[in-house]
Amino acid sequence: MTDKSPEQEPVTIVDKRKVDPETGEVREPAAASDGAAAAPAADSAAAQEPSAPAEAQAPAGENGSATLADTISTELAERTADLQRLTAEYANYRRRVERDRKSAVETAKAAVVTELLGVLDDLDRARAHGDLESGPLKSVADKLVDALKKQGLEEFGAEGEPFDPTLHEAVQHEGEGHDPVIGVVMRKGYRFGDRVLRHALVGVTDGVTDLVGESSSDTANAGSDAGTGEQ
């Protein structure tokens, strides 16, 4: 058997001496040294290259930030306006609902009070006949009238009041004066708050000023007649 020796890699000897032993002169750097030295220079140059574009993009970044700030300000103003509009609409809605609620309550109260006006008329007739001078019925009548007044019921149409066609309904008129007043009340009128539930049924007569004017006129006429008779 013959032994086979493994193949040996060739040995390369590199002379790294800076001084040539034969001539004594200083050697120039080898190509490999040049490549190794050039690599760090290239890396440093590559590291410095991005700085120039960064400086060039600085103004563009400032403009972009300003544009973004303007956009945000515009959107914020729009959202604020929307919020203010919604707040105003909600406030108006609440006021409208509250007004409608109060109107509904007043309408319901007025309807109930209107149904009790006939009872008040009966109590007025009983009072006129002296049936409410004393006794339990007087107490009940007083409590009912007080309760209705507390709710806002008011009566109108008393003798001597100026005649108002928007509140009074005249069924008779005595005299021809221009300042009529109520002479007779046949049925009281009632209002509930600003609502007139029922007009007063009255008889109208001349006012005091008209009566005084007529008296003065009669006196003057009588005086003139007397002077004519004397002549």
ABEGO torsion letter per residue (X at the ends): XBBBBBBBBBBBBBBABABBAAAGBBBBBBAAAAAAAAAAAAAAAAAAAAAAAAAAAAAAAAAAAAAAAAAAAAAAAAAAAAAAAAAAAAAAAAAAAAAAAAAAAAAAAAAAAAAAAAAAAAAAAAAAAGAAABEAAAAAAAAAAAAAAAAGBBBBGBBGBBBBAAABBBABBBEABABBBBABBABBBBBBEABBABBBBBBBBBBAAAAAAAAAAAAAAAAAAAAAAAX
